[in-house]
Amino acid sequence: MQTTELVRFKKLGKQITVLTAWDAISSSIVEASGADVVLVGDSLGMVVLGHATTLPVTLDQMLHHTQAVCRGFCNPLSKQPLVVCDLPFLSYQCGEDKAVEAAGNLLKNSCASAVKLEGAEPETLLVIKRLIRMGIPVMGHLGLTPQSVHQLGYKSQAKDPDSQNKILRDSKMLQESGCFAIVVEHIPEEIAGRIRKQLRIPVIGIGAGNDCDGQVRVTADILGLSHEQPPFAKPLLPGRELCINALKKWIESTNPSQENPTIKTSELKSDY
């Protein structure tokens, strides 16, 4: 799938589905589910690598996981979902040249077709425009931006008039800069709907209500595998509990007669 397909979906009123993947197993499952887009998000830093935030994730790690995701697909290339890879913290905040090198490295050495980056500050807009001029499609990200956790925290954004007006302006600037789609995270549904109506490109929500052109979710959250679930991503099944119970049953089945083993003193042997 190409990025232009998502714009066509918006025109047709077809909801866009985006799921995250982080290795070959998760990508094969997501592909089989029929998702339009596979996002290799830097959320893998928390989901897979055990970090408290996304900030420690490196460009090499993003490439490593994106390559694994690509190896997990079973369909022919023409029928595979669009792969978008997050640019990790400090891979694009330090100037246009470094950003082009980072994004180009990801697209050159994996099957990713686009990158996603956060924010719409003047420096970020310059990076986006440069990337697009170099032939690298860009997905924007507004609202709760995890790479700004120390500034914004993990809480709902755009709750007051000033911040709502800012996110509306920022979304227009991202479109004007050339983004093919925008993720809006953890903002009021009414604001997400206003953004959707004012833009020609798709607006994909996560914790932003249903008035969007599509939805994105962390796959581990939907499957109930995460230790802590975001308030806007309710699990569809108790995946963690199911896995633990299944493994417990296997462990018990390997030693069916040793649930309560008792060893007699006379049975103990000494080497002395």
KEKE-226911 format. One line per field, with one value per residue: residue in one letter; x, y, z of N, C-alpha, C in turn. Coordinates in Angstrom, 2 decimals. Example, Ala and Ser with C-alpha at 12.3 -4.5 7.8 and 13.67 -1.06 7.14 Angstrom:
REM residues 2
resn	c(A;S)
nx	c(13.19;12.85)
ny	c(-5.69;-2.25)
nz	c(7.80;7.08)
cax	c(12.30;13.67)
cay	c(-4.50;-1.06)
caz	c(7.80;7.14)
cx	c(13.20;12.90)
cy	c(-3.30;0.03)
cz	c(7.80;7.87)
REM end
This chain:
REM residues 272
resn	c(M;Q;T;T;E;L;V;R;F;K;K;L;G;K;Q;I;T;V;L;T;A;W;D;A;I;S;S;S;I;V;E;A;S;G;A;D;V;V;L;V;G;D;S;L;G;M;V;V;L;G;H;A;T;T;L;P;V;T;L;D;Q;M;L;H;H;T;Q;A;V;C;R;G;F;C;N;P;L;S;K;Q;P;L;V;V;C;D;L;P;F;L;S;Y;Q;C;G;E;D;K;A;V;E;A;A;G;N;L;L;K;N;S;C;A;S;A;V;K;L;E;G;A;E;P;E;T;L;L;V;I;K;R;L;I;R;M;G;I;P;V;M;G;H;L;G;L;T;P;Q;S;V;H;Q;L;G;Y;K;S;Q;A;K;D;P;D;S;Q;N;K;I;L;R;D;S;K;M;L;Q;E;S;G;C;F;A;I;V;V;E;H;I;P;E;E;I;A;G;R;I;R;K;Q;L;R;I;P;V;I;G;I;G;A;G;N;D;C;D;G;Q;V;R;V;T;A;D;I;L;G;L;S;H;E;Q;P;P;F;A;K;P;L;L;P;G;R;E;L;C;I;N;A;L;K;K;W;I;E;S;T;N;P;S;Q;E;N;P;T;I;K;T;S;E;L;K;S;D;Y)
nx	c(0.84;0.42;1.17;-0.59;-2.93;-4.19;-5.13;-7.01;-8.75;-9.80;-11.29;-13.20;-14.49;-13.74;-12.78;-9.56;-7.29;-4.84;-2.20;0.28;3.50;6.31;8.05;8.73;6.71;4.59;4.07;3.23;0.83;-0.62;-0.70;-2.23;-4.62;-5.65;-5.08;-4.64;-2.34;0.87;2.44;5.60;6.23;7.92;7.04;7.71;9.88;8.88;6.97;8.38;11.14;11.19;11.55;10.78;9.88;9.65;11.99;14.69;15.03;16.90;18.08;19.26;18.03;15.38;15.61;16.47;14.19;12.27;13.18;12.82;10.03;9.31;10.24;8.36;6.04;3.72;2.30;2.41;4.46;2.89;0.49;0.92;0.59;0.91;3.97;4.99;7.47;8.50;10.47;13.00;13.64;15.74;16.68;15.76;15.49;17.80;18.48;18.16;19.81;20.71;18.28;17.37;19.33;18.82;16.10;16.34;18.07;16.43;14.40;15.91;17.05;15.07;11.66;10.05;7.93;7.51;7.96;7.27;6.91;7.02;5.14;4.95;6.61;8.50;11.13;10.70;8.87;10.48;12.19;10.36;9.51;11.94;12.50;10.38;10.90;13.11;12.00;10.89;8.15;6.04;4.40;2.53;2.28;0.33;-0.89;-0.93;2.32;4.62;7.46;7.81;7.41;8.53;7.89;5.16;3.90;2.01;-0.83;-4.17;-4.48;-4.90;-7.07;-7.90;-9.01;-6.83;-4.81;-6.28;-6.81;-4.19;-3.48;-5.18;-4.16;-1.59;-2.10;-2.96;-0.59;1.06;-0.17;0.18;2.91;3.33;2.73;1.32;-0.59;-2.00;-1.48;-3.51;-3.37;-4.90;-6.74;-9.61;-12.66;-14.23;-12.43;-10.72;-12.51;-12.97;-10.45;-10.29;-12.27;-11.25;-9.03;-7.48;-6.04;-5.76;-6.88;-5.87;-6.86;-5.98;-7.20;-8.79;-11.45;-14.22;-14.62;-12.81;-10.63;-9.59;-8.21;-5.58;-3.83;-1.87;-0.80;-0.26;-1.72;-4.41;-4.60;-4.43;-1.98;-0.30;1.26;0.15;-2.75;-3.53;-5.91;-7.55;-7.46;-8.89;-8.53;-9.32;-9.36;-8.32;-5.35;-2.78;-3.35;-4.46;-2.23;-0.42;-1.85;-2.05;0.65;1.21;-0.38;0.96;3.44;2.62;1.71;4.02;5.09;3.20;2.92;4.23;3.16;2.86;5.40;6.88;9.66;11.27;13.43;15.02;15.35;17.18;20.43;23.86;27.00;29.16)
ny	c(-1.20;2.28;5.64;7.46;6.07;6.26;8.87;8.66;6.86;8.53;10.33;8.58;7.94;5.74;4.05;4.18;1.77;1.29;-0.48;-1.29;-2.89;-4.91;-6.96;-10.01;-11.88;-10.34;-8.64;-10.42;-11.28;-8.87;-8.19;-10.35;-9.74;-7.74;-5.01;-1.68;-0.14;-0.66;0.35;0.89;1.72;3.97;3.30;0.73;0.81;0.87;-1.21;-3.49;-3.25;-2.48;0.07;3.11;5.27;6.50;7.69;6.57;4.99;4.08;5.00;2.84;0.73;1.11;0.60;-2.07;-3.36;-2.65;-3.97;-6.61;-6.64;-6.35;-8.77;-10.47;-10.41;-12.11;-11.90;-11.06;-8.29;-6.25;-6.53;-6.11;-4.34;-0.75;0.38;2.30;4.04;5.18;8.08;8.18;9.81;12.64;12.05;13.64;16.13;17.57;19.00;19.41;17.94;15.75;14.56;13.81;11.93;10.01;9.23;8.42;6.25;4.41;3.92;3.04;0.66;-1.09;-2.27;-0.15;2.57;5.15;7.76;8.72;11.62;13.79;16.73;20.28;22.43;25.35;24.50;21.78;21.75;22.66;20.48;18.49;19.48;19.36;16.58;15.63;16.86;15.40;13.05;11.45;10.24;11.67;11.26;13.14;14.07;15.00;16.52;14.50;13.93;11.54;11.82;14.22;13.92;14.81;17.42;17.66;15.48;12.37;12.91;14.10;16.34;19.67;20.94;23.44;26.66;28.11;26.15;24.49;26.07;26.29;23.63;23.25;25.14;24.10;21.63;22.40;23.55;21.32;19.89;21.73;21.62;19.22;16.69;13.39;12.35;12.65;11.86;12.19;12.43;11.57;13.79;16.01;14.72;16.46;18.40;16.85;16.15;18.64;19.14;17.05;17.83;20.18;19.49;18.09;15.80;12.52;12.18;10.54;8.95;8.41;7.70;9.89;10.00;9.11;10.64;10.71;10.06;7.60;5.02;4.39;1.95;0.61;-2.57;-4.44;-3.33;-3.60;-6.37;-6.91;-7.32;-5.62;-4.30;-2.04;-0.44;2.12;4.77;5.21;2.98;0.28;-3.17;-5.87;-8.47;-10.58;-10.84;-11.12;-12.57;-14.88;-15.95;-16.41;-18.31;-20.39;-21.11;-21.89;-24.18;-25.82;-26.10;-27.42;-29.75;-31.01;-32.05;-33.86;-35.46;-34.23;-32.14;-31.75;-32.66;-35.09;-35.98;-38.70;-39.17;-41.46;-41.88;-40.14;-39.79;-40.02;-38.71;-39.21)
nz	c(0.00;-0.68;0.45;-0.70;-0.91;1.54;1.63;-0.37;0.87;2.84;1.28;0.32;2.60;4.04;6.91;8.34;9.47;11.90;13.32;15.76;15.48;16.41;15.97;14.07;14.65;15.77;13.60;11.62;12.68;12.82;10.10;9.12;10.32;8.81;8.92;7.70;7.94;9.30;12.12;13.20;16.09;18.37;20.78;21.30;22.89;25.46;25.45;24.58;25.25;27.87;28.96;30.79;29.40;25.97;25.29;25.52;23.23;20.38;17.06;15.74;17.07;16.28;13.54;13.61;14.71;12.83;10.55;11.42;11.66;8.96;7.94;8.91;7.37;5.26;2.91;-0.65;-1.77;-2.92;-1.63;0.98;4.14;4.57;5.83;8.47;10.17;13.34;13.92;16.22;19.42;19.28;16.76;14.80;15.87;15.86;13.60;10.00;8.20;9.74;10.27;7.71;7.08;9.08;8.59;5.94;6.22;7.55;5.61;3.48;4.34;5.12;4.78;5.26;4.34;5.02;7.49;10.89;12.84;15.73;16.71;15.78;15.70;14.59;13.81;13.47;11.38;9.30;9.07;8.26;5.76;4.39;4.44;2.88;0.44;-0.21;-0.92;1.05;2.61;5.16;8.24;10.49;14.03;16.67;19.77;22.60;22.85;23.09;23.18;24.34;27.03;29.46;29.44;28.82;29.99;30.51;29.71;28.96;26.20;24.71;26.09;26.86;25.52;24.28;23.79;22.20;19.94;19.09;18.37;16.25;14.45;14.17;12.95;10.41;9.48;9.36;7.33;5.21;5.07;3.90;4.97;4.77;6.38;9.71;13.10;15.91;19.32;22.36;22.75;23.00;21.58;20.10;19.22;17.69;15.68;14.51;13.46;11.62;9.78;8.72;7.29;4.33;4.33;5.92;9.31;12.04;14.89;18.36;21.32;20.89;20.37;18.17;15.90;13.64;10.81;10.95;13.12;15.47;17.30;19.98;19.62;21.66;23.75;22.90;22.87;25.50;26.76;28.04;31.01;32.21;31.19;28.85;29.46;27.28;25.72;25.82;26.59;24.35;25.00;27.76;27.42;28.65;30.99;29.85;28.49;30.61;32.13;30.25;29.95;32.55;32.72;30.92;32.21;34.52;33.35;32.56;34.82;36.25;38.52;40.52;41.95;44.73;45.95;48.09;49.90;51.20;53.99;53.90;51.23;50.34;49.05;49.83;48.88;50.36)
cax	c(0.00;1.15;0.60;-1.69;-4.14;-4.85;-5.87;-8.17;-9.67;-10.51;-12.28;-14.26;-15.12;-13.33;-11.98;-8.20;-6.90;-3.39;-1.78;1.72;4.20;7.68;8.89;8.13;5.47;3.52;3.72;2.46;-0.52;-1.26;-0.97;-3.34;-5.85;-6.18;-4.80;-4.15;-1.00;1.64;3.30;6.68;6.30;8.95;6.41;8.38;10.80;8.17;6.28;9.30;12.45;11.04;11.85;9.65;9.43;10.17;13.19;15.97;15.09;17.87;17.80;19.65;16.98;14.21;15.91;16.50;12.82;11.54;13.60;12.15;8.63;9.21;10.45;7.20;4.94;3.56;1.69;3.28;4.71;1.79;-0.66;1.32;0.17;1.88;4.80;5.45;8.40;8.76;11.82;13.14;14.08;17.02;17.09;15.32;15.47;19.13;18.76;17.61;20.73;20.69;16.96;17.36;20.18;18.13;14.93;16.81;18.62;15.31;13.71;16.86;17.45;13.91;10.53;9.25;7.66;7.30;8.35;6.38;7.60;6.10;5.18;4.85;7.39;9.13;12.26;10.15;8.27;11.58;12.63;9.33;9.59;13.18;12.32;9.46;11.64;14.05;11.25;10.56;6.83;6.02;3.16;2.68;1.75;0.01;-1.61;0.00;3.50;5.40;8.84;7.79;6.82;9.02;7.28;3.69;3.37;1.09;-2.19;-4.96;-4.00;-5.87;-8.26;-8.30;-9.15;-5.55;-4.14;-7.13;-6.52;-2.83;-3.44;-5.85;-3.18;-0.48;-2.53;-2.93;0.80;1.58;-0.70;0.84;4.31;3.38;2.41;0.25;-1.58;-1.64;-2.00;-3.84;-3.41;-5.43;-7.34;-11.07;-13.22;-14.75;-11.29;-10.28;-13.47;-12.72;-9.23;-10.64;-13.08;-10.51;-7.88;-7.68;-5.33;-6.40;-6.61;-5.96;-6.92;-5.74;-7.72;-9.32;-12.83;-14.54;-14.78;-11.53;-10.61;-9.08;-7.77;-4.33;-3.71;-0.74;-1.35;-0.17;-2.81;-5.66;-4.58;-4.38;-0.67;0.46;1.13;-0.79;-3.49;-3.92;-7.35;-8.29;-7.22;-9.38;-8.20;-10.42;-9.32;-7.30;-4.25;-1.72;-3.86;-4.59;-0.89;0.13;-2.57;-1.67;2.00;1.12;-0.91;2.03;4.43;2.03;1.58;5.32;5.36;1.87;2.96;5.11;2.54;3.20;6.36;7.40;10.86;11.60;14.85;15.72;15.59;18.29;21.71;25.03;28.21;30.26)
cay	c(0.00;3.54;6.70;8.11;5.28;6.74;10.07;8.16;6.31;9.65;10.84;7.58;7.74;4.45;4.19;3.67;1.03;1.29;-1.23;-1.32;-4.17;-4.71;-8.07;-10.79;-12.52;-9.35;-8.11;-11.43;-11.26;-7.62;-8.31;-11.28;-9.12;-6.87;-3.59;-0.92;0.40;-1.17;1.39;0.46;2.89;3.94;2.70;-0.54;1.03;0.53;-2.48;-4.59;-3.09;-2.28;1.42;3.85;6.21;6.19;8.49;5.87;4.21;4.60;4.79;1.47;-0.17;1.25;-0.11;-3.50;-3.85;-2.50;-5.08;-7.82;-6.51;-6.60;-10.19;-11.23;-10.38;-13.32;-11.56;-10.39;-6.89;-5.40;-6.70;-5.86;-3.04;0.34;0.37;3.62;3.89;6.38;8.60;8.27;11.06;13.22;11.69;14.71;17.42;18.19;19.58;18.78;16.95;14.54;13.96;13.15;10.74;9.02;8.71;7.71;4.99;3.52;3.52;2.35;-0.63;-1.86;-2.10;1.02;3.49;6.49;7.96;9.57;12.41;14.50;18.16;21.19;23.64;25.84;23.66;20.50;21.97;22.71;19.10;17.80;19.95;18.84;15.15;15.41;17.23;14.32;11.86;10.63;10.59;11.96;11.31;14.01;13.57;16.12;16.17;13.87;13.49;10.86;12.29;15.43;13.50;15.60;18.74;17.57;14.36;11.46;13.35;14.65;17.63;20.54;21.02;24.84;27.32;28.47;24.95;23.97;26.88;25.97;22.35;23.46;25.81;23.17;20.60;23.03;23.73;20.00;19.60;22.62;21.20;18.05;15.41;12.66;12.02;13.14;11.20;13.07;11.54;11.96;15.12;15.90;14.27;17.61;19.04;15.93;16.27;19.91;18.96;16.19;18.56;21.28;18.98;17.19;14.56;11.76;12.42;9.22;9.21;7.44;8.41;11.17;9.81;8.41;11.55;10.77;9.29;6.27;4.82;3.67;1.40;-0.26;-3.92;-5.07;-2.81;-4.22;-7.78;-7.04;-7.85;-4.59;-4.24;-0.96;-0.06;3.53;4.91;5.27;1.76;-0.86;-4.45;-6.66;-9.77;-10.59;-11.58;-11.45;-13.64;-16.09;-16.48;-16.93;-19.53;-21.44;-21.55;-22.61;-25.51;-26.60;-26.42;-28.46;-31.00;-31.67;-32.72;-34.08;-36.17;-33.51;-30.90;-31.64;-33.75;-35.35;-36.79;-39.38;-39.08;-42.68;-41.87;-39.24;-40.49;-39.18;-39.03;-39.41)
caz	c(0.00;-0.73;1.29;-1.41;-0.68;2.75;1.24;-1.12;1.86;3.48;0.33;0.20;3.90;4.59;8.12;8.24;10.67;12.12;14.49;15.94;15.51;16.87;15.54;12.99;15.11;15.88;12.28;10.89;13.25;12.41;8.67;8.94;10.82;7.77;9.17;6.54;8.22;10.44;12.67;14.09;16.94;19.41;21.97;21.55;23.99;26.69;25.30;24.34;25.86;29.30;29.43;31.36;28.38;24.64;25.04;25.33;21.99;19.43;15.65;15.43;17.58;15.41;12.30;13.95;14.88;11.57;9.70;11.90;11.27;7.53;7.69;9.37;6.43;4.44;1.63;-1.64;-1.44;-3.36;-0.75;2.37;4.66;4.57;7.04;8.90;11.30;14.13;14.11;17.68;20.05;18.88;15.40;13.89;16.56;15.80;12.30;8.80;7.63;10.56;10.10;6.39;7.19;9.91;7.88;4.75;6.68;7.84;4.38;2.60;4.87;5.55;3.86;5.65;3.24;5.55;8.88;11.69;13.85;16.60;16.88;14.64;15.97;13.35;13.42;13.02;10.06;8.34;8.87;7.48;4.37;3.80;4.23;1.76;-0.78;-0.49;-1.31;2.22;3.12;6.59;9.00;11.65;15.31;17.55;21.00;23.52;22.10;24.12;23.28;25.16;28.29;30.58;29.34;28.76;30.76;29.83;30.08;27.86;25.70;24.03;26.93;27.03;24.21;23.66;23.27;21.12;18.75;18.64;17.69;14.97;13.58;13.91;11.99;9.08;9.07;8.99;5.99;4.27;4.97;3.04;5.61;4.09;7.41;11.04;14.28;17.03;20.47;23.67;22.72;22.99;20.32;19.35;18.57;16.64;14.59;13.82;12.66;10.48;8.81;8.09;6.54;3.19;4.61;7.00;10.72;12.67;16.31;19.43;22.48;20.41;19.98;16.92;14.77;12.95;9.56;11.27;14.49;15.68;18.64;20.31;19.55;22.98;24.57;22.45;23.24;26.95;27.15;28.74;32.47;32.50;30.00;28.75;29.70;26.02;24.94;26.59;25.95;23.81;25.68;28.82;26.80;29.61;31.85;29.04;28.23;31.86;32.48;29.30;30.28;33.82;32.43;30.29;33.24;35.37;32.59;32.43;36.09;36.82;39.80;41.45;42.43;46.14;46.15;49.44;49.80;52.44;54.35;53.52;49.81;50.04;48.95;50.13;48.13;51.29)
cx	c(0.88;0.44;-0.59;-3.01;-4.91;-5.66;-7.13;-9.21;-10.47;-11.61;-13.48;-15.02;-14.80;-12.43;-10.62;-7.83;-5.38;-3.10;-0.25;2.23;5.64;8.61;8.15;6.81;4.34;3.12;2.91;1.02;-1.28;-1.61;-2.18;-4.67;-6.47;-5.97;-4.25;-2.70;-0.40;2.59;4.35;6.96;7.42;8.35;7.01;9.41;10.19;7.58;7.25;10.59;12.39;11.40;10.59;9.07;9.98;11.54;14.48;16.11;16.02;17.42;18.16;18.60;15.73;14.42;15.87;15.08;12.01;11.92;12.92;10.67;8.45;9.39;9.25;6.04;4.93;3.01;2.72;3.38;3.53;0.57;-0.31;0.81;1.29;2.65;5.32;6.31;8.57;10.23;12.01;13.69;15.53;17.52;16.65;15.28;16.79;19.49;18.31;18.52;20.69;19.36;16.86;18.18;19.47;16.96;15.34;17.38;17.51;14.65;14.63;17.10;16.29;12.80;9.62;9.12;7.53;7.79;7.30;7.23;6.62;6.28;5.08;5.53;8.09;10.28;11.77;9.53;9.34;12.09;11.65;9.42;10.83;13.04;11.46;10.11;12.61;13.34;10.88;9.20;6.84;4.60;3.41;2.05;1.58;-0.75;-0.63;1.17;4.49;6.85;8.95;7.24;7.28;8.45;5.77;3.10;2.48;-0.34;-2.86;-4.49;-5.16;-7.18;-8.75;-8.31;-7.82;-4.87;-4.96;-6.89;-5.14;-2.80;-4.16;-4.91;-2.06;-0.87;-2.54;-1.50;1.44;1.09;0.02;2.31;4.46;3.10;1.26;-0.85;-1.07;-2.27;-2.31;-4.11;-3.94;-5.87;-8.86;-11.60;-13.70;-13.62;-10.77;-11.20;-13.27;-11.47;-9.54;-11.37;-12.28;-9.36;-8.30;-7.03;-5.98;-5.93;-6.90;-5.85;-6.48;-6.11;-8.27;-10.75;-12.98;-14.65;-13.45;-11.64;-10.10;-8.64;-6.44;-4.31;-2.40;-1.29;-1.33;-1.28;-4.14;-5.74;-4.50;-3.07;0.12;0.23;0.09;-1.44;-3.76;-5.44;-8.18;-8.11;-7.61;-9.03;-9.44;-10.45;-8.23;-6.08;-3.17;-2.14;-3.98;-3.23;-0.30;-0.53;-2.20;-0.28;2.03;0.63;0.16;3.06;3.91;1.96;2.92;5.71;4.05;1.88;3.77;4.51;2.88;4.20;6.79;8.56;11.17;13.09;15.64;16.06;16.75;19.61;22.86;26.20;29.39;30.18)
cy	c(1.25;4.59;7.38;7.37;5.79;8.00;9.67;7.58;7.42;10.18;9.88;7.37;6.40;4.66;3.49;3.00;0.93;0.51;-1.22;-2.76;-3.90;-5.87;-8.89;-11.43;-11.50;-8.81;-9.13;-11.47;-10.02;-7.66;-9.21;-10.70;-8.18;-5.39;-2.92;-0.49;-0.34;-0.07;0.73;1.66;2.81;3.55;1.33;-0.41;0.66;-0.88;-3.66;-4.47;-2.76;-0.92;2.09;4.85;5.76;6.83;7.69;5.14;4.87;4.33;3.36;0.47;-0.09;0.51;-1.61;-4.06;-3.71;-3.61;-6.38;-7.81;-6.86;-8.08;-11.04;-11.25;-11.64;-13.00;-11.01;-8.91;-5.99;-5.47;-6.49;-4.50;-2.01;0.30;1.78;3.41;5.22;6.79;8.82;9.62;11.39;12.74;12.74;16.08;18.18;18.70;18.74;17.69;15.64;13.82;13.21;11.87;9.64;8.39;7.92;6.35;3.97;3.02;2.72;0.92;-1.45;-1.66;-0.95;1.98;4.94;6.54;8.82;10.33;13.33;16.01;18.96;22.52;24.09;24.96;22.32;20.63;22.04;21.31;18.34;18.19;19.40;17.34;14.89;15.81;16.14;13.00;10.93;11.07;10.72;11.96;12.18;13.41;14.76;15.63;15.67;13.32;12.88;11.33;13.59;15.15;14.37;17.02;18.67;16.50;13.46;11.81;13.96;16.06;18.40;20.65;22.46;25.52;27.64;27.25;24.32;24.74;26.56;24.66;22.41;24.13;24.85;22.12;21.15;23.18;22.40;19.61;20.44;22.24;19.92;16.72;14.72;12.24;12.56;12.24;12.26;12.18;12.24;13.43;14.96;15.53;15.44;18.32;18.16;16.03;17.56;19.82;18.14;16.97;19.64;20.79;18.10;15.83;13.83;12.18;11.12;9.40;8.06;8.15;9.76;11.03;9.17;9.31;11.80;9.95;7.87;6.20;4.07;3.17;0.62;-1.67;-4.62;-4.59;-3.48;-5.68;-7.99;-7.59;-6.87;-4.66;-3.21;-0.51;1.45;3.66;4.90;4.01;0.55;-2.16;-5.17;-8.07;-9.72;-11.38;-12.01;-12.62;-14.96;-16.75;-17.11;-18.25;-20.68;-21.99;-22.32;-24.04;-26.39;-27.03;-27.53;-29.80;-31.73;-32.42;-33.02;-34.72;-35.43;-32.20;-30.66;-32.75;-33.86;-36.32;-37.39;-39.28;-40.28;-42.72;-40.98;-40.02;-39.51;-39.64;-39.35;-40.78)
cz	c(0.00;0.11;0.62;-1.22;0.53;2.47;0.47;-0.16;2.53;2.57;0.22;1.51;4.52;5.79;7.95;9.56;10.74;13.40;14.56;15.84;15.87;16.52;14.50;13.41;15.15;14.51;11.47;11.38;12.79;10.92;8.43;9.40;9.79;8.01;7.92;6.71;9.41;10.88;13.56;14.99;17.95;20.76;22.27;22.67;25.32;26.61;25.27;25.15;27.35;29.84;29.99;30.38;27.02;24.39;24.83;24.00;20.99;17.99;15.24;15.90;16.71;14.10;12.52;14.02;13.59;10.60;10.11;11.52;9.79;7.19;8.10;8.41;5.56;3.05;0.65;-1.33;-1.79;-2.44;0.72;2.84;4.53;5.89;7.30;10.15;12.03;14.05;15.62;18.13;19.67;17.52;14.39;14.56;16.42;14.40;11.13;8.24;8.40;10.40;8.77;6.44;7.97;9.17;6.65;5.09;6.93;6.55;3.46;3.04;5.44;4.52;4.28;4.48;3.70;6.98;9.57;12.69;14.55;16.54;15.59;14.95;14.69;12.87;12.87;11.63;8.98;8.03;7.99;6.00;3.67;3.50;2.99;0.44;-1.20;-0.83;-0.18;2.76;4.65;7.12;10.23;12.90;16.25;18.78;22.03;22.69;23.09;24.25;24.07;26.55;29.46;30.58;29.46;29.66;29.91;30.24;28.86;27.50;25.05;24.80;27.13;25.66;23.52;23.04;22.15;19.84;18.19;17.87;16.34;13.97;13.19;12.87;10.57;8.57;8.68;7.60;4.94;4.06;4.15;3.68;4.88;5.07;8.74;12.10;15.32;18.25;21.72;23.71;22.69;21.61;19.47;18.60;17.44;15.42;13.80;12.95;11.42;9.39;8.08;7.21;5.37;3.44;5.80;8.39;11.46;14.17;17.18;20.74;22.12;19.91;18.61;15.70;14.08;11.66;9.78;12.71;14.50;17.12;18.76;20.43;20.91;23.91;24.20;22.91;24.75;27.48;28.02;30.25;32.86;31.20;29.99;28.92;28.43;25.17;25.78;25.86;25.46;24.37;26.74;28.38;27.76;30.49;31.09;28.80;29.49;32.23;31.55;29.63;31.60;33.60;31.80;31.33;34.14;34.65;32.44;33.70;36.81;38.20;40.85;41.93;43.90;46.48;47.61;49.31;51.16;52.70;53.90;52.04;49.41;50.05;49.21;49.29;49.05;51.94)
REM end
